[in-house]
Amino acid sequence: MQNNETEHLNGPNVGNWEYDPYHRHDQRWWSGKKWSEKVRSNNETRIDPPGVIPKPVSSQSHSGPASPILGMKAPIQKTSLYIPHMLLLGSVLFTITLVLGLVAVFL
């Protein structure tokens, strides 16, 4: 960044670089009212990817596993009871076909 840009960004009542509350970069620009898309990582100033609108999180929220949501229906449906039987039948048919193919080739 050039010196005049740095002076402009650090001018009075404009805002300042703060620790990134999203935990994706080293610093994020705070305008005094809201977080900006301007970020710094490894002494390099960049723009956060467009279309990404994360919510700030605290570092304490990552301290352990998430607790389950109780009282909700499971989004995954139970599998059919016939699937293991069909897999077994399919593997037996595949083996028989493979053996018959080998016999036909070598005899």
VOROPA-396928 format. One record per atom (N, C-alpha, C): residue in one letter; x, y, z; residue number from 1; atom name. Coordinates in pm, whole numbers. Each point is the difference from the previous one (the first is absolute). Example, Ala and Ser with C-alpha at 12.3 -4.5 7.8 and 13.67 -1.06 7.14 Angstrom:
# VOROPA-396928
type, x, y, z, seq, atom
a, 1319, -569, 780, 1, N
a, -89, 119, 0, 1, CA
a, 90, 120, 0, 1, C
s, -35, 105, -72, 2, N
s, 82, 119, 6, 2, CA
s, -77, 109, 73, 2, C
END
This chain:
# VOROPA-396928
type, x, y, z, seq, atom
m, 84, -117, 0, 1, N
m, -84, 117, 0, 1, CA
m, 88, 124, 0, 1, C
q, -37, 101, -71, 2, N
q, 80, 120, -6, 2, CA
q, -23, 84, 126, 2, C
n, 92, 93, 26, 3, N
n, -8, 80, 121, 3, CA
n, -124, 88, 3, 3, C
n, -37, 60, -115, 4, N
n, -117, 88, 2, 4, CA
n, -128, -80, 24, 4, C
e, -5, -125, -49, 5, N
e, -118, -83, 27, 5, CA
e, -5, -39, 147, 5, C
t, 116, -30, 59, 6, N
t, 4, -36, 141, 6, CA
t, -44, 117, 85, 6, C
e, 48, 121, -33, 7, N
e, -41, 118, 76, 7, CA
e, -149, 24, -14, 7, C
h, -53, -22, -121, 8, N
h, -143, 20, -21, 8, CA
h, -81, -99, 83, 8, C
l, 43, -128, 2, 9, N
l, -75, -101, 75, 9, CA
l, 9, 23, 150, 9, C
n, 112, 53, 47, 10, N
n, 18, 21, 144, 10, CA
n, -36, 141, 42, 10, C
g, -68, 74, -83, 11, N
g, -38, 137, 34, 11, CA
g, -99, 4, 114, 11, C
p, -30, 119, 51, 12, N
p, -91, 11, 114, 12, CA
p, -143, -41, -35, 12, C
n, -62, -73, 91, 13, N
n, -141, -40, -10, 13, CA
n, -31, -82, -125, 13, C
v, 98, -68, -55, 14, N
v, -24, -79, -120, 14, CA
v, -14, -148, 33, 14, C
g, 66, -47, 101, 15, N
g, -2, -140, 37, 15, CA
g, 141, -50, 18, 15, C
n, 15, -129, 21, 16, N
n, 134, -55, 17, 16, CA
n, -2, -150, -22, 16, C
w, 120, -57, -9, 17, N
w, 16, -144, -16, 17, CA
w, -17, -66, 135, 17, C
e, -84, -101, 6, 18, N
e, -24, -74, 124, 18, CA
e, 20, -149, -27, 18, C
y, 9, -77, 108, 19, N
y, 6, -146, -11, 19, CA
y, -125, -48, -72, 19, C
d, 14, -88, -97, 20, N
d, -113, -47, -81, 20, CA
d, -95, -83, 85, 20, C
p, -124, 47, 22, 21, N
p, -95, -76, 82, 21, CA
p, -48, -128, -68, 21, C
y, 24, -12, -131, 22, N
y, -42, -119, -74, 22, CA
y, 107, -110, 5, 22, C
h, 117, 32, 53, 23, N
h, 110, -95, 16, 23, CA
h, 49, -57, -132, 23, C
r, -10, 77, -108, 24, N
r, 50, -47, -129, 24, CA
r, 126, 73, -43, 24, C
h, 26, 116, 58, 25, N
h, 118, 79, -34, 25, CA
h, 59, 57, 129, 25, C
d, 118, 60, -12, 26, N
d, 62, 59, 118, 26, CA
d, -77, 122, 48, 26, C
q, -35, 90, -93, 27, N
q, -71, 122, 35, 27, CA
q, -110, 28, -100, 27, C
r, -101, 76, 45, 28, N
r, -109, 44, -88, 28, CA
r, -25, 148, 30, 28, C
w, -34, 76, -104, 29, N
w, -22, 143, 16, 29, CA
w, -135, 25, 67, 29, C
w, 5, 77, 110, 30, N
w, -120, 43, 71, 30, CA
w, -22, 145, -33, 30, C
s, -113, 32, -65, 31, N
s, -25, 137, -46, 31, CA
s, -45, 92, 112, 31, C
g, -24, -54, 116, 32, N
g, -56, 78, 108, 32, CA
g, -147, -33, 19, 32, C
k, -61, -60, -105, 33, N
k, -142, -40, 6, 33, CA
k, -20, -146, -36, 33, C
k, 82, -52, -94, 34, N
k, -16, -139, -42, 34, CA
k, 133, -56, -49, 34, C
w, 6, -132, -10, 35, N
w, 119, -68, -51, 35, CA
w, 2, 11, -151, 35, C
s, 118, 22, -56, 36, N
s, 17, 17, -143, 36, CA
s, 45, -130, -65, 36, C
e, 3, -1, -134, 37, N
e, 53, -115, -73, 37, CA
e, 152, 8, -13, 37, C
k, 61, 111, 45, 38, N
k, 145, 15, -5, 38, CA
k, 64, -81, 113, 38, C
v, 96, -84, -36, 39, N
v, 65, -86, 98, 39, CA
v, 152, 3, -19, 39, C
r, 71, -37, 107, 40, N
r, 146, -13, -4, 40, CA
r, 38, -136, 54, 40, C
s, 89, -67, -73, 41, N
s, 59, -125, 45, 41, CA
s, 144, -1, -47, 41, C
n, 92, -32, 91, 42, N
n, 143, -6, -34, 42, CA
n, 49, 129, -67, 42, C
n, -37, 115, 56, 43, N
n, 40, 133, -50, 43, CA
n, -45, 24, -143, 43, C
e, -107, -62, -43, 44, N
e, -53, 18, -135, 44, CA
e, -147, 40, 13, 44, C
t, -36, 112, -63, 45, N
t, -138, 49, 6, 45, CA
t, -77, -56, -117, 45, C
r, -117, -55, 27, 46, N
r, -84, -62, -104, 46, CA
r, -146, 34, 26, 46, C
i, -83, -48, -89, 47, N
i, -145, 10, 14, 47, CA
i, -51, -141, 27, 47, C
d, -87, -13, 99, 48, N
d, -60, -130, 31, 48, CA
d, -81, -45, -121, 48, C
p, -10, -130, -29, 49, N
p, -73, -46, -118, 49, CA
p, -143, 51, -2, 49, C
p, -47, 50, -116, 50, N
p, -138, 48, -7, 50, CA
p, -99, -114, 15, 50, C
g, -117, 31, 51, 51, N
g, -105, -99, 18, 51, CA
g, 10, -78, 129, 51, C
v, 107, 19, 75, 52, N
v, 15, -68, 127, 52, CA
v, -44, 96, 109, 52, C
i, -108, -32, 67, 53, N
i, -52, 88, 103, 53, CA
i, -7, -78, 132, 53, C
p, 116, -23, 64, 54, N
p, -2, -73, 126, 54, CA
p, -38, 91, 116, 54, C
k, -41, -60, 106, 55, N
k, -29, 73, 122, 55, CA
k, 122, -10, 91, 55, C
p, 34, 107, 69, 56, N
p, 114, -10, 92, 56, CA
p, -27, -104, 109, 56, C
v, 104, -70, 38, 57, N
v, -11, -100, 105, 57, CA
v, 106, 27, 104, 57, C
s, -26, -43, 120, 58, N
s, 101, 16, 103, 58, CA
s, 91, -121, -1, 58, C
s, 122, 18, 49, 59, N
s, 93, -112, 3, 59, CA
s, -45, -107, 98, 59, C
q, -85, 34, 98, 60, N
q, -50, -98, 95, 60, CA
q, -102, -94, -63, 60, C
s, -60, 39, -112, 61, N
s, -103, -85, -60, 61, CA
s, 61, -125, -65, 61, C
h, 132, -1, -19, 62, N
h, 66, -115, -61, 62, CA
h, 68, -88, 104, 62, C
s, -37, 13, 125, 63, N
s, 72, -70, 106, 63, CA
s, -39, -146, 14, 63, C
g, -110, -43, -56, 64, N
g, -41, -139, 14, 64, CA
g, -97, -40, -108, 64, C
p, -48, -125, 5, 65, N
p, -94, -46, -102, 65, CA
p, -136, 68, 15, 65, C
a, -72, 5, -109, 66, N
a, -132, 60, 2, 66, CA
a, -96, -91, 76, 66, C
s, -93, 62, 69, 67, N
s, -101, -80, 70, 67, CA
s, -111, -36, -99, 67, C
p, -59, -118, 13, 68, N
p, -104, -41, -95, 68, CA
p, -127, 83, 15, 68, C
i, -72, 12, -109, 69, N
i, -129, 68, 3, 69, CA
i, -105, -103, 35, 69, C
l, -67, 21, 108, 70, N
l, -100, -96, 46, 70, CA
l, -138, 37, -51, 70, C
g, -85, -100, -16, 71, N
g, -138, 23, -40, 71, CA
g, -19, 19, -150, 71, C
m, 101, -26, -79, 72, N
m, -12, 15, -145, 72, CA
m, -2, -138, -65, 72, C
k, -70, -11, -113, 73, N
k, -1, -124, -75, 73, CA
k, 133, -16, -71, 73, C
a, 46, -121, -11, 74, N
a, 127, -28, -68, 74, CA
a, -16, 26, -150, 74, C
p, 94, 73, -61, 75, N
p, -13, 29, -143, 75, CA
p, 31, -120, -89, 75, C
i, 68, -101, 53, 76, N
i, 35, -117, -80, 76, CA
i, -104, -110, 22, 76, C
q, -56, -50, -108, 77, N
q, -99, -106, 12, 77, CA
q, 69, -132, 30, 77, C
k, -71, -87, 66, 78, N
k, 55, -132, 29, 78, CA
k, 11, -79, -130, 78, C
t, 105, -81, -10, 79, N
t, 18, -80, -120, 79, CA
t, -92, -122, 6, 79, C
s, -28, -53, -115, 80, N
s, -85, -117, -11, 80, CA
s, 68, -121, 64, 80, C
l, -79, -89, 54, 81, N
l, 54, -121, 60, 81, CA
l, 51, -98, -106, 81, C
y, -39, 21, -125, 82, N
y, 39, -91, -107, 82, CA
y, 136, 33, -60, 82, C
i, 57, 114, 30, 83, N
i, 127, 40, -61, 83, CA
i, 113, -99, 31, 83, C
p, 19, -44, 124, 84, N
p, 107, -99, 23, 84, CA
p, -22, -129, -78, 84, C
h, -126, -43, -11, 85, N
h, -30, -121, -75, 85, CA
h, 30, 19, -148, 85, C
m, -32, 115, -53, 86, N
m, 24, 27, -142, 86, CA
m, 150, 10, -27, 86, C
l, 77, 56, 92, 87, N
l, 145, 5, -17, 87, CA
l, 60, -140, 1, 87, C
l, -48, -85, 89, 88, N
l, 48, -138, 5, 88, CA
l, -35, -74, -128, 88, C
l, -123, 13, -46, 89, N
l, -43, -65, -124, 89, CA
l, 81, 51, -119, 89, C
g, 25, 131, -5, 90, N
g, 78, 58, -109, 90, CA
g, 143, -51, 0, 90, C
s, 60, -10, 118, 91, N
s, 138, -50, 6, 91, CA
s, 7, -147, -39, 91, C
v, -100, -81, 37, 92, N
v, -3, -142, -39, 92, CA
v, -15, -12, -151, 92, C
l, -90, 77, -60, 93, N
l, -19, -3, -145, 93, CA
l, 126, 46, -73, 93, C
f, 67, 101, 53, 94, N
f, 124, 48, -61, 94, CA
f, 108, -108, 4, 94, C
t, 10, -68, 114, 95, N
t, 100, -107, 14, 95, CA
t, -28, -114, -96, 95, C
i, -127, -40, -11, 96, N
i, -38, -108, -92, 96, CA
i, 32, 40, -144, 96, C
t, -29, 125, -38, 97, N
t, 27, 47, -135, 97, CA
t, 150, 2, -27, 97, C
l, 77, 43, 98, 98, N
l, 145, 4, -15, 98, CA
l, 57, -141, -17, 98, C
v, -47, -95, 80, 99, N
v, 49, -138, -10, 99, CA
v, -38, -60, -134, 99, C
l, -125, 18, -42, 100, N
l, -42, -53, -130, 100, CA
l, 79, 64, -115, 100, C
g, 32, 127, 10, 101, N
g, 80, 68, -103, 101, CA
g, 140, -56, -6, 101, C
l, 61, -24, 114, 102, N
l, 135, -59, 4, 102, CA
l, -1, -142, -55, 102, C
v, -103, -78, 35, 103, N
v, -10, -137, -51, 103, CA
v, -15, 1, -152, 103, C
a, -80, 92, -52, 104, N
a, -23, 7, -144, 104, CA
a, 128, 41, -74, 104, C
v, 83, 82, 60, 105, N
v, 121, 47, -66, 105, CA
v, 108, -106, 1, 105, C
f, 18, -68, 114, 106, N
f, 112, -92, 13, 106, CA
f, -33, -145, -33, 106, C
l, -124, -35, -28, 107, N
l, -33, -140, -36, 107, CA
l, -41, -15, -142, 107, C
END
